[in-house]
Amino acid sequence: MRPLPLLALLVLTAPLPAQTPLHQQLQALATESKGHLTIACSLPGVALDCNLDPHGHPPMQSTFKFPLAMAVFHQIELGKLQLDQPVRFLKSDRYKTFSPLQDEFPEADVDVPVRKLLKVMAQQSDNIASDLLLRTIGGPEALQQYLDSLGLAIHQHDSEHTLHADQTLQYRDYAEPAAMVALLRLFADHSPLTPEHTTLLDTWLLESPSTPGRIKGLLPPGTPVAHKSGSSGVEGGMIPATNDVALITLPPVAGRPARRLAIAIFLTDAHTTDEDACESILARAAKAIYDTASAQPAP
């Protein structure tokens, strides 16, 4: 047998970099999850060892409604739309799905302002409102063009209606966790939207009552969390997607402005039918990251 080259020996014998306690916690949760847990996070000026496959391709499900809202506001700012412009909700737009809008107008055939569609989509994850907005801006192609202009590895090919017809398509509608965190960071620090529109969307996300057991689940009561979750439900004896992305406002540090932690957690293809267990994985991961970030001094 030929001896190994010196470089190979050095690689094989070099000590592995020590994992931080945070990374060890997250890795343990990944093992417990019965699926593929991908995580990214960011706090300016602080190195957080929180990444788990941050360039993976987990299906987004409804987390895509956050960049969709940004794309709609972008078109408003270009003068292509107006915030109070009516959009027709047609009878043909109806299908069996989660939609407070459809519950309010079961017969459809009504005009709904863009503002109302944006709010119910961002706050309550309304699927039909999402479809109407996506159609109004020019379809998934227009959303993708906006995402590409930001240089982000986020890919949306389908509407909610299309995904409901064929759930296998969800895997082509993905976001790298690192890309979603980059979008959250951009929105929080240097928003491409006007201050008025940034504040409006931020407020809707902060007030969202959706999925309180995920990122928000174990955080101190009253912690401001602007978030957008995404869910697949149970399919074929497993849960393809349990997701949440958020901006979490950390406790204030004397003499420093409030810091916002950006975090994206995607649990993909969990081999279980226990949705509460999947949400618990996200809640515990978020709490571990939050605790570590809160303990870091402000730069």
N, C-alpha and C positions, 0 to 999 in steps of 0.2 A: 504494500500500500504506500502510495506517495505521501510524504509529509505535507501537512497543510501549509500554505504560504503564511508568512509572518503576519500579514494584515488580517487574514482570516482568524489566526490564533488570537490576535489582539481583540478582534470583535467578539469572539466566543468567550474570552476570559474577562473582558472588561465588565466592571460592575454596572448593573442596570441603574439608571437614575431612580432615586427613591420617589415613590409616589407620595403625594401629600395626603393627609387624612381625608380631605374633601374628595380627592379622586378615588380613594379607596372606598369611601361611602357610596359614591356614584357607581363604581364598578360592581359593588355588592348588590345594589339595586338592579343593575342591568342583568346580573345573574338571576336574581329573584323574579324578574319581570316575565319570564317565559317567552320573551320576544326579543326584538332588536331595539335597544334604547339608544337614541342619538340625542346629544345635548350640545349646545353652545351657549356661552354667556359673555357679557362684556361690562366692565366698569372702568371708565376712563382713568388712566394713571395707576391701575392696580392689575397685577397679574393673578388671575384666578385659574387654578388648575381644574377646570370644570368640563373640558371638552371630551365628549365620547363620540367618535366618528363624526366630527362636525361637518365633513364634506360628503356624508351619506346622502341618499336620495329617498327620504321617507315621503309617503303620500301626504299632501297637505290637508285634504278635506277642507273644512270651512276656515282654516287659518288663512286661506287665500283671499278671504273677504277683506282683510286688512289692506293688502296692496291694491285690491280692487277699489276700495274706498279712496285711496290716495290717487289712483288713476282717474276716477270720476272728478275729484276736486281739481286735478290737473287740467282736465278738459274744461271745467268751469272757468279756471283762471286763463285759459287760452281764448275764452269767449265762444267756445263751441257749444256750451250748455249754460243753463242758468240754474241756480240752486232751487228756485221755486217753479221751474219749468214743469209742466204736466207730462207724465208718461202714461200711456194707455195700458191698463191691465186688461188683457183680452181673455175671453172665455177659453181660448186655445192655450193660454199660459198655465191653466190650472192642472195640477196633478197631485197625487197623494204624497205629501211631504210636510215637513215642519215649516209652517208659515203663519204667523200671527196676522199678516196682511190678508191672506186668503180666508182666515177665520173671520176677519172683519168684513170682507167683501166676498162672500162665498159664490155669488153669481158673477163676479168680475164685471167687465164692461164699465170700468170707472177710470177716471184720470187720477193719478197719484203724483204729488210733487216729488221731484228728485230729493229734496231735503228729507221728506218722510221715508223714502226708500232707503236712503243712506243711514238714517237713524235706526230703523228697524233691522237693517242688515248688520250694522256694527254692534248694536246693543243686544239684539236677540237672535242673531244669526239666521235671519229669515231667508229661506232658500229661493222663494219666488221673487222677493225684492232683489236678491242677487242676480237672478236671471234677467230681470227687467233692466237693471243697471248695466249688466254686461252687454245686452243687446243694444242699449242706447248709446254706448260708447263705440260700438263697432265690433263687438264679439271678442272672443278670447284672443284673436290676433291683435286687436288694439291694446288689450291689457299686456300681452307679451311684448309688444313694441315699447310700451312704457317701461316695463321691467328691464328690458334690454338697454334702454337709454340710461338706466341707473347702474348698469354693469353688474347685475345680480344673477346668481345661479338659481333662479326661481322660474318654474315652467308650468304654465296653465294652458291646456289645450281644450278644456271642456267646460260646459255650464253645469250647474247642479242638475238640471233636467237630464242632460246627457249621462251624467254619472249615475243617476238613479236608474236609468235604463240599462246600464252595463257597469257594474261595480268593478270589473277588472280594469277599467280604464283609469281608476284612481292612481295606479302606480306610475302613470306617465305624467301626472300632475303633482310634481314634487318640488320641494325646496330644500336646498342644503341648509341645515340648522345655522351654519355660519353666515349664510346669505340672509336668512330671516333676521338674525341678530344685527347684521350690518344695516338692514332696512330699519329696524327699531332704533338703532343708534343714530342713523341719519335723521329720522323723524324727531327724535328727542333733542339732538344737539344742533343740527343744521337743516331743519326741515325745508324741503324743496317747495312746500306749500306756503301760502301767506300765513302770517300769525293768526288771523281770524279763523281760517280753515283748519290750521293745525290745532288750535285750542278747541274748536268744535268737535273734531274727530277724537282728540284726546279725551274730552269730557265724556263722549258717548262710550268709549272703551273703558273708562274708569267706572262708569255707572252700569256696566254690563252685569246682569244677574246670572249669566250663563255659567255653567260648570263650576260652582263654588268649591268643589272638592278637589280641584286640580292645583294649579300654581298657588291659588289663594288659600288652599285648604288648611295649612298649618302655620300660616304667617300670623304675626300678632294682630289682634282685632284692630280694625281701623287703618291698616296699612294700605296706602293707595296703590292699586294694581290696575293698570290699563292693559287689558288683555283681549286676545281673540283665540278661541279654542276651535278644535275640529274633531269630529267623531265619525267613525264608520258604522258603529253598532256591531252586533255579533253576526258573523257570516261564516257558514260552513264549520261551525265549532270553534272558531277563533275570532279574535278582534283585530282587524287589519290596522286600525288607526285610533290612537288616543293621544291627542295633541293639545298643546297650549303654548302660546307665545305671549310675552308680556314685558312691560316696563314697570318695575317695582321701585317706588320711592323709598330710599333707605332712611333710617333715623337721622336727624340732623346732627352735624358735627359743629361745635361752637366756632363761629366766625367763618363758616364755609357755606356756600349755597347747597341746596338739596341735591343729592346725587341720585341718579336713576340707574338701576341695574337692568340691563337688557338680557332676556333669557328666552331660549327656545328649547322645548322638550317635546320629542316625538317618540311614542312607543308604537312600534310597527310589528304586525303579525304576532301578537301575543297569543300563545296556544292555551287559551282559557276562554270561558264564557262569563267570567266574573268581571263586569265592568267597574265595580267599586274597587276591586283589587288593582286594576290598571290605573285608576285615578289616584289611588294611594301611592303608587310608585312615583307619579308626577309630583304629588304633594310633598313627599319626603325628599325628593331630589331638589325641589325648589327651596324647601326649608334649609337643607344643608348648604346650598349655595348662598342663600340669603344670610344665614348666620355667619358664614365665612366672610362674605362681602361686608357685612355690617361691622365686623371686628377690625377691618382694615382702616388705618388712619387715612384721612383725606390728603391727597398729594398737594 
